[in-house]
Amino acid sequence: MELAPYAQVVVYAVMPGGEMLADSQDIPVQLCLKNKVSLNFSSAQTLPAERVTLTLKAQPKSLCSIRAMDQSVLLLQPEQELTVDYVYDKLPVQTLSGYPYEVDDEPFPCIFRPWPLPVEHPAEPEAEPSPEFGSPIRRKRSIFRPPSQNDDVYSVFKNIGVKIVTNSDVRKPHECFWFHELDGRGPVASWHHAPPPPPPPAPASSKGPKETVRVYFPETWIWDLVAVGDNDSVEVEKTVPDTITQWAAGAFCVSPVGFGVAPNTGLTVFQPFFVSLTLPYSVIRGEVFTLKATVFNYLNSCITVEVSLAESSQYSFRDCEGCQYNVCLCGEQSRTFSWIVTPTALGEVSLNVSAQALNTPALCGNEVSTVPDVGQKDTVIRTLLVEAEGSPQMVGYNALLCPAKGPVTKNFSLLLPEKFVAGSARASVSVLGDLMGRAMKNLDKLLSMPYGCGEQNMLLFAPDVFILDYLKSSGQLTPAILNKAKVFLQSGYQRELTYKHHDGSYSAFGDSDESGNTWLTAFVMKSFAGASAYIFVDPQTIKDARSWLAQLQKSSGCIRSVGKLFSNDMQGGVSDDVTLTAYVTAAMLELDGNASDPVVRRCLECLRTAVSAQLDNLYTTALLSYTFSLAGDQELRSRLISRLDQEASTEGGTRHWKRQGTSGDSAGSLEVEMTSYVLLALLTPPPLQGFSLDNVSSIVRWLVQQQNPYGGFSSTQDSVVALQALARYAAATYSPQGTTTVRVSSSGGQDQVFTVNQDNRLLYQEEQLSQVPGEYSISAEGQSCVLTQISLYYNIPPPNSFSAFTITTSILAKCSAAQPQLILLVYVRYQGRREETNMVVINIKLLSGFVLDQDSLKQLQNDSSVKRVDVDQGFINIYLDELKKDVTQMYSVTLEEDQQIRNLKPAVVKVYDYYQTSDQAATEYSSPCAESDSANQV
């Protein structure tokens, strides 16, 4: 195994006369690993929903990762499979050859021979004479030493990288020849040598009941970590999903002995009589699609089959013209049945199709129909997502109610815009007894935005640390919550490492960016340090990030900005270096709290110089107040917070901070951030005189009002900072006592009562509201604070009003093709107040029944202005680093019709600034193929 993947063998002999003979051979070695891992199912074939046992064998004390996926998914990217061959292919050296230049020998002297008459060979490239071939004897002549291939013992050893010291003659003298010039055309030689031998061949790769109701069809079935104890095996019991398919299971293990990989093992899930459905992932309300059900009979006899689609209030359907739903089906045959379906409800619609073998005396295939003993009736239930037209919108009405000093009432008016999609509006009210409860419930979806870059990934990571710290300090951390959070932490940690550069820094798109990013590297560093209390984090990753940041320190002590700032709204008023240095310094202080560290001390000198000058950026002032609070500089902390207190905006019993010259929601994300930094500064011990927790609660009430229905805020960074601040406040104000009653009433007569106590304070309680639009009142009475939210959802058509962006589309169609294609051209242009945008996302919703052509995806990914492309659940998300002002960019995608949809509705294309979500624009596109218009056909 130590010789794998090749054993390089040399055989040599020294003859009595002093001559040495040698030869070598590269021998492929069977690939194996020290940790012998195997994986086997208790049976090779089983029925859906049956219990099976997976037996894993490995070295004792191994930690193993097991996965089982649908074989059809693995066929899409077989090169990504982890095998022994894959592991050995990663070795930096497969075979040894040659010598380093430090120990190489001088060229052997020449034995000159007369050169025969030169013969020209047009196909051969002309060889330029080189000084190493020898000095010319006279003008227009030079020496040529042809290369040799194992023509002496010396070459045999050199070709396998073995250096020998001997007094035997092991090197054959080179025969060197004169070059002749022909008519001034340069040297021509007639020497021909054999091509180099081919490389050694690579080693060969190691390669129930009478009615079943099937509802569970995952692509990934098993994805678990399993520990092997003192024995060398462990058994894992699982319930087989309902998919009729072959599952491919694999495992790899690590242990003190070493690494090991198990060969794939398969489990076939099969029943001889079953039905399979074909339907789109989603449709828009009003569209009509064809539901196809294919029935397979793998029995040895003929059966009479009756197929039916269950009636439902969620959809209407009619039989297809001329279709029969009661047919004879003999062995090894299949038959497809169709219905024309029109969904009538929004949301997830369940489609229930049954195929039953009938017990009938009628002949079928010249024999009497039989009925199988097992699986006489197969029922499949699949869900279809039905969406409203237009773009989805959500609005959250939040309130933190603390009735300890008396009953508290909050009134809300649920209003809809003038233009919205009829029937799309809905609302719900939720109540939680804990400030962090909503974020805890939605750890995997704090934003209704994509998570496609290194910074966005941290939104799935950093808040987990804040929540775990809070729950741990308040004694509410349970094993179930800890395990759920650790899954997100481990996944986020592994994913973030893919955005790491070789020098230890991080950037939004990893190696596709020219360099690491100062701000993101500091963010990752402090987040990894916090997570190390709950999951394994390689300490070297934190050290590497800190070392890289330290290298950016200038003589002034400030940290140099490398890479693009996450939001260009940070650029203004003061040097970018000051804001960035404040952020990096805070991150380092959160890391270990050591203000006397040389790098931190010099950073603080830079910041003190900036404070002594006139600060004209409120964002920087808020961040500095937190940085100096962490550093323990109480004088500067007090001075900065006093100034911020004078700049606070107060309304309705709340306090927050906003930049000068902003109005409305144009700087909502930055407002949330700077307000959160002030809150963090005030909550950092020791307490500041005049700023008690009661005083601070007005800031918390404003932050809570800004939360979206998922518990996040506008974008990534404001969500992270705000949740960190709210977690600190929740820990400081936690009380294990008290019960509160919450009553929700409406002008329409709805009356709902919630009870929150210490047993259910983390329980998410929610009820639907019946009247939208409507007037609602929420009152609380009791001893403990409660967090209430009314979430309003509706769709709007693409706006026609002025926006910072313009977006238009055009379509080229191939409607007459067997599989119709659309070439969608998207034109985007930024025309806002800035010279360039922050990161931009183009969000394209696929038309119902259409899929993205994979060749088109590759072309889009190769576009230099495109940083990343994600395709997920009927949407294409295109990430752009930025858009320059008044410059139009065009992007093209090719869509293919996968399933025919009638009454096809338009789909929305949207562009927005990720950090300034109020800067957005949207339009629609539709398919000419759904109409009888061929004017735009290619």
C-alpha positions, -999 to 999 in steps of 0.1 A, spaced: 0 0 0 29 23 7 41 19 -29 7 27 -45 -3 37 -71 29 23 -87 58 2 -76 89 14 -95 112 -16 -96 148 -16 -109 169 -47 -114 207 -43 -118 238 -65 -119 276 -58 -118 295 -80 -142 329 -94 -134 345 -70 -158 330 -40 -140 302 -34 -165 267 -27 -149 234 -39 -164 200 -25 -154 164 -23 -163 133 -9 -147 95 -13 -148 66 6 -133 42 -20 -118 6 -9 -110 -3 -16 -73 -38 -25 -62 -52 6 -45 -62 2 -9 -64 22 23 -55 13 59 -90 17 72 -110 -12 56 -145 1 52 -175 -19 39 -212 -11 37 -240 -36 31 -278 -37 32 -296 -65 49 -312 -74 15 -305 -65 -21 -341 -57 -29 -371 -46 -9 -405 -30 -11 -412 7 -5 -416 18 32 -400 -14 45 -374 -14 72 -339 -23 63 -306 -26 81 -274 -11 69 -243 -28 83 -211 -6 84 -177 -22 91 -146 -2 98 -117 1 122 -128 5 159 -132 41 170 -139 53 134 -162 82 127 -180 75 94 -201 95 71 -229 75 53 -249 87 24 -276 70 2 -288 88 -29 -310 80 -58 -288 64 -85 -302 87 -112 -288 117 -93 -253 102 -91 -253 95 -129 -254 133 -135 -219 138 -120 -201 104 -117 -168 122 -114 -178 136 -80 -180 101 -65 -156 95 -36 -137 63 -44 -102 49 -37 -91 59 -72 -103 95 -65 -83 96 -33 -51 84 -50 -56 107 -79 -52 136 -54 -16 125 -46 8 153 -57 34 126 -69 23 95 -86 58 83 -98 93 96 -93 114 107 -123 146 127 -129 168 146 -105 164 181 -89 188 205 -106 209 207 -75 221 171 -78 219 167 -116 252 158 -134 271 177 -159 265 166 -196 289 138 -206 316 148 -230 310 143 -267 325 117 -291 325 135 -324 316 117 -355 314 129 -391 279 138 -401 264 121 -432 250 142 -460 220 161 -445 185 151 -454 157 176 -450 126 165 -432 99 192 -436 77 177 -409 104 181 -383 107 214 -364 141 231 -368 163 227 -338 180 258 -325 216 252 -314 221 258 -277 253 266 -258 249 235 -237 254 214 -267 291 225 -269 311 254 -284 312 258 -321 345 247 -337 342 272 -365 317 296 -380 284 282 -393 289 249 -374 275 237 -341 273 205 -321 241 184 -317 237 159 -288 205 139 -294 184 129 -264 185 93 -253 158 71 -237 171 45 -213 202 39 -235 224 34 -205 223 23 -169 225 59 -157 193 67 -175 175 37 -160 182 50 -125 175 86 -134 141 78 -149 129 65 -115 146 93 -95 173 71 -79 207 88 -75 236 64 -76 273 69 -67 296 43 -83 330 39 -100 315 17 -127 309 30 -162 271 36 -161 269 64 -186 271 60 -223 290 88 -241 268 108 -264 275 109 -301 277 144 -313 276 156 -349 284 186 -369 256 208 -382 258 220 -418 240 251 -431 223 248 -465 223 279 -486 220 301 -456 188 284 -445 201 274 -411 212 241 -396 195 209 -408 200 175 -392 189 141 -403 189 126 -368 156 108 -359 148 95 -324 120 75 -311 91 92 -294 91 90 -256 75 58 -242 39 61 -232 32 66 -195 24 34 -175 -12 23 -177 -34 36 -149 -47 9 -126 -82 -4 -133 -109 14 -114 -128 -5 -88 -162 -3 -96 -473 -56 22 -501 -48 24 -526 -51 -4 -526 -13 -9 -495 8 -8 -497 45 -4 -465 62 -15 -458 99 -5 -421 102 3 -398 107 -28 -365 122 -17 -333 124 -39 -311 120 -8 -323 93 16 -294 90 41 -269 116 51 -256 107 85 -226 107 108 -221 73 125 -196 64 152 -181 29 153 -175 18 188 -150 -7 202 -163 -33 178 -155 -31 141 -192 -28 130 -224 -9 136 -259 -14 123 -282 14 112 -319 8 107 -338 29 82 -372 30 65 -370 28 28 -385 58 8 -414 52 -16 -394 58 -48 -392 29 -72 -355 31 -79 -320 19 -70 -304 36 -40 -266 39 -41 -251 40 -6 -215 48 2 -194 57 33 -160 70 43 -144 68 77 -116 84 97 -99 68 127 -65 67 144 -56 40 120 -63 61 89 -88 70 62 -111 45 44 -137 45 17 -164 19 12 -173 7 -23 -208 17 -33 -235 -8 -24 -270 -8 -39 -305 -14 -27 -332 -19 -53 -367 -7 -42 -393 -24 -63 -428 -38 -65 -441 -57 -95 -471 -34 -100 -468 3 -96 -478 37 -109 -454 67 -116 -465 103 -120 -451 130 -143 -460 166 -134 -442 200 -134 -426 213 -102 -449 244 -101 -475 262 -121 -492 296 -119 -528 298 -110 -550 296 -141 -525 274 -160 -536 240 -173 -513 210 -174 -515 174 -184 -510 150 -155 -495 117 -168 -496 84 -148 -477 55 -162 -486 20 -148 -460 -8 -149 -467 -45 -147 -437 -67 -140 -458 -97 -129 -457 -129 -149 -494 -127 -157 -519 -103 -171 -540 -80 -149 -569 -57 -155 -560 -22 -142 -582 6 -132 -565 40 -128 -582 70 -111 -573 106 -101 -590 115 -68 -613 145 -68 -603 175 -47 -614 210 -39 -579 221 -48 -582 214 -85 -606 204 -113 -598 179 -140 -613 162 -170 -605 131 -189 -584 134 -220 -602 129 -253 -605 92 -261 -587 80 -230 -596 48 -213 -589 42 -176 -597 5 -174 -574 -16 -195 -557 -50 -197 -520 -50 -189 -499 -81 -194 -465 -89 -180 -435 -66 -189 -460 -40 -202 -467 -4 -193 -494 21 -201 -497 59 -197 -529 76 -186 -536 114 -187 -559 140 -172 -562 177 -180 -558 194 -146 -566 230 -136 -554 239 -101 -579 262 -82 -561 267 -49 -528 285 -41 -499 268 -23 -491 231 -22 -518 210 -40 -519 172 -34 -525 150 -64 -537 115 -55 -536 88 -82 -544 52 -77 -539 21 -99 -558 -10 -88 -557 -46 -102 -593 -56 -105 -607 -91 -96 -628 -97 -127 -638 -128 -147 -632 -111 -180 -604 -124 -201 -572 -103 -203 -546 -113 -229 -564 -146 -235 -562 -155 -199 -582 -148 -167 -570 -117 -149 -550 -122 -118 -547 -101 -87 -512 -99 -70 -510 -111 -34 -490 -80 -24 -496 -45 -38 -531 -50 -53 -535 -13 -53 -508 13 -56 -515 49 -46 -491 78 -52 -496 112 -36 -474 140 -51 -476 177 -43 -476 205 -69 -468 241 -60 -494 265 -73 -483 302 -72 -501 334 -78 -492 357 -107 -467 386 -102 -440 390 -76 -444 378 -40 -442 405 -13 -442 402 25 -446 427 52 -441 421 89 -459 441 117 -439 434 148 -443 444 184 -425 436 217 -451 438 244 -440 439 280 -471 441 303 -454 438 337 -464 474 346 -499 470 332 -518 457 301 -504 468 268 -523 472 235 -509 476 199 -531 484 169 -523 474 133 -538 483 100 -533 457 74 -533 476 41 -528 463 5 -513 484 -23 -535 498 -50 -523 472 -75 -520 437 -62 -529 403 -76 -565 394 -66 -567 363 -43 -530 364 -34 -533 382 -1 -531 363 32 -520 370 67 -512 353 99 -504 363 135 -477 346 156 -467 349 193 -434 339 209 -423 342 245 -387 347 236 -370 375 217 -349 350 197 -377 325 190 -385 336 154 -349 335 143 -344 302 160 -373 287 141 -360 299 108 -323 293 111 -322 280 75 -342 309 59 -337 341 77 -340 360 44 -362 354 14 -331 358 -7 -305 335 -22 -274 323 -3 -249 319 -32 -217 336 -20 -192 334 9 -207 363 28 -243 352 24 -234 317 36 -223 332 69 -259 342 75 -266 305 80 -236 303 103 -231 333 126 -266 337 141 -265 301 153 -236 310 175 -254 340 190 -285 320 197 -266 291 212 -247 315 234 -279 330 246 -297 297 252 -267 284 271 -264 314 293 -302 314 301 -303 276 307 -326 269 278 -303 249 256 -317 215 250 -300 186 231 -326 188 203 -319 226 197 -281 220 200 -282 192 174 -303 212 150 -279 242 153 -248 220 150 -261 207 116 -262 243 103 -229 252 118 -211 222 104 -226 227 70 -219 264 70 -183 258 82 -175 233 54 -192 255 28 -173 286 39 -140 268 35 -147 266 -2 -144 304 -3 -110 304 13 -79 316 -5 -45 298 -2 -32 327 20 -59 322 46 -82 350 35 -118 348 23 -138 364 -4 -174 364 -17 -167 340 -45 -135 323 -34 -107 317 -60 -128 333 -88 -120 366 -70 -85 381 -75 -78 383 -38 -93 379 -3 -116 405 12 -105 424 44 -140 428 58 -152 392 50 -120 376 64 -125 395 97 -162 384 98 -153 347 91 -125 348 117 -146 360 146 -175 337 136 -153 306 134 -139 314 168 -174 317 183 -185 284 167 -155 265 180 -173 262 213 -199 240 197 -183 222 166 -147 214 156 -131 243 139 -95 239 127 -76 265 149 -52 270 120 -80 286 99 -85 313 125 -47 318 128 -43 321 91 -71 347 88 -57 367 116 -21 366 102 -34 378 68 -53 407 84 -21 416 104 -2 419 71 -26 446 59 -17 470 88 -1 502 76 24 524 94 -5 545 107 -20 514 124 -50 514 101 -59 483 82 -57 485 44 -88 477 24 -84 447 1 -113 436 -20 -147 452 -24 -166 465 6 -198 446 11 -218 478 8 -206 510 -9 -227 530 14 -198 525 39 -178 547 15 -183 583 25 -174 610 51 -143 593 64 -116 572 49 -127 536 42 -97 526 62 -111 540 95 -145 522 91 -128 490 81 -102 492 109 -129 497 134 -146 465 121 -114 445 121 -104 457 156 -138 448 170 -135 413 154 -101 408 169 -113 419 203 -143 396 201 -118 369 193 -98 371 225 -104 405 242 -67 413 242 -65 451 237 -27 450 244 -20 428 214 5 447 192 -18 446 161 -49 456 181 -30 483 200 -18 500 167 -53 497 153 -67 515 183 -41 543 178 -53 547 142 -89 549 155 -81 574 182 -65 597 157 -97 595 136 -119 603 166 -98 633 175 -106 646 140 -141 656 130 -162 625 123 -189 631 98 -201 595 93 -227 583 118 -222 547 107 -185 549 116 -193 566 149 -217 538 159 -191 512 150 -164 530 169 -186 532 200 -188 494 200 -151 489 192 -139 512 221 -165 495 244 -148 462 237 -113 478 242 -123 491 276 -116 527 267 -144 542 288 -136 578 281 -139 575 244 -169 551 247 -188 576 268 -179 605 244 -190 587 213 -223 574 228 -231 609 241 -228 622 206 -248 594 192 -275 600 218 -279 635 205 -283 622 169 -310 596 178 -343 596 160 -372 590 183 -408 582 174 -436 562 190 -415 553 220 -386 539 199 -351 551 192 -328 544 162 -301 561 141 -301 570 105 -276 587 82 -281 624 73 -298 630 40 -317 597 40 -354 593 41 -379 564 39 -363 530 34 -335 541 12 -309 532 38 -329 507 59 -301 481 61 -275 507 73 -299 521 98 -304 486 113 -267 481 114 -257 513 131 -286 510 156 -275 475 164 -239 487 170 -251 513 194 -271 486 212 -241 464 214 -220 492 228 -245 499 255 -248 463 265 -210 458 267 -200 459 304 -196 479 325 -230 497 323 -230 533 312 -246 558 336 -279 570 323 -284 541 299 -303 514 319 -319 483 304 -353 502 304 -337 530 284 -322 505 260 -355 487 255 -367 516 232 -338 507 208 -349 470 209 -385 478 201 -374 497 169 -351 468 159 -379 442 164 -402 463 142 -378 460 114 -376 422 114 -390 403 85 -414 373 89 -385 349 90 -367 367 119 -340 383 97 -338 418 84 -330 434 50 -297 417 40 -269 396 54 -248 419 75 -276 439 91 -293 406 100 -261 393 116 -253 424 136 -289 429 147 -294 393 158 -261 395 178 -274 426 196 -308 412 202 -293 380 216 -272 401 240 -303 420 251 -323 388 255 -296 373 277 -294 405 299 -332 406 304 -340 369 306 -364 359 334 -375 323 341 -408 334 356 -441 348 344 -471 340 323 -487 363 297 -520 361 279 -522 376 244 -555 385 227 -558 392 190 -591 408 178 -603 424 146 -630 447 135 -645 418 116 -651 398 148 -621 375 149 -609 368 185 -579 346 192 -562 340 226 -526 328 231 -510 318 265 -473 321 269 -455 306 299 -421 293 307 -429 259 294 -438 271 259 -418 304 256 -398 289 227 -429 274 210 -439 292 178 -477 298 180 -495 309 148 -530 314 136 -543 326 102 -561 359 100 -595 359 82 -598 396 72 -573 411 47 -572 441 46 -584 447 81 -579 464 114 -564 443 142 -556 449 179 -531 429 199 -532 432 237 -510 415 263 -516 410 300 -492 393 325 -457 394 338 -434 385 309 -426 401 276 -439 386 244 -429 391 208 -459 393 184 -459 396 146 -485 399 119 -472 387 86 -489 399 54 -482 382 21 -495 392 -14 -483 394 -50 -480 425 -72 -476 429 -109 -442 443 -121 -441 480 -112 -441 507 -139 -428 534 -117 -392 548 -118 -366 527 -103 -328 528 -98 -327 499 -123 -343 493 -157 -348 457 -169 -362 445 -202 -364 412 -220 -368 398 -255 -375 363 -267 -362 343 -296 -383 311 -300 -379 277 -317 -415 266 -315 -415 240 -343 -387 219 -327 -396 185 -311 -387 202 -278 -395 239 -281 -368 263 -270 -368 299 -259 -337 321 -259 -344 347 -232 -323 379 -235 -323 400 -203 -311 436 -205 -303 454 -172 -291 490 -165 -284 509 -134 -294 546 -133 -294 554 -96 -276 580 -75 -243 561 -71 -216 555 -96 -218 518 -92 -240 493 -73 -233 468 -46 -236 432 -55 -265 427 -79 -288 396 -83 -308 389 -114 -337 366 -104 -354 348 -133 -385 327 -127 -388 298 -151 -420 295 -171 -441 266 -159 -430 234 -176 -396 248 -187 -361 239 -176 -327 256 -182 -306 242 -209 -273 230 -194 -251 243 -223 -267 277 -218 -258 275 -181 -221 269 -189 -220 298 -213 -235 321 -186 -210 308 -160 -182 317 -184 -193 353 -187 -166 374 -170 -191 397 -154 -210 368 -138 -196 357 -105 -220 328 -99 -252 312 -112 -276 291 -91 -306 271 -103 -330 262 -76 -367 253 -74 -378 270 -106 -356 301 -103 -322 312 -119 -301 335 -97 -273 353 -115 -248 371 -93 -230 402 -105 -202 419 -86 -216 453 -95 -232 473 -123 -217 506 -135 -240 536 -138 -257 540 -172 -241 509 -187 -265 483 -202 -256 446 -197 -272 417 -216 -274 381 -204 -288 352 -223 -304 319 -211 -319 291 -232 -350 274 -218 -364 241 -230 -400 229 -227 -400 199 -205 -437 195 -200 -465 212 -220 -486 237 -201 -517 253 -215 -529 289 -207 -492 296 -199 -488 326 -177 -460 351 -179 -430 348 -155 -412 375 -136 -376 386 -141 -363 408 -113 -330 427 -107 -320 442 -73 -291 455 -52 -285 429 -26 -276 454 1 -300 481 -10 -331 461 -17 -352 492 -24 -332 496 -56 -349 470 -77 -369 466 -109 -390 438 -125 -406 428 -157 -423 398 -173 -417 375 -202 -438 349 -219 -435 322 -245 -445 329 -281 -449 291 -285 -479 292 -261 -494 316 -287 -497 310 -325 -473 338 -332 -442 329 -353 -429 364 -359 -400 361 -336 -390 325 -345 -353 319 -352 
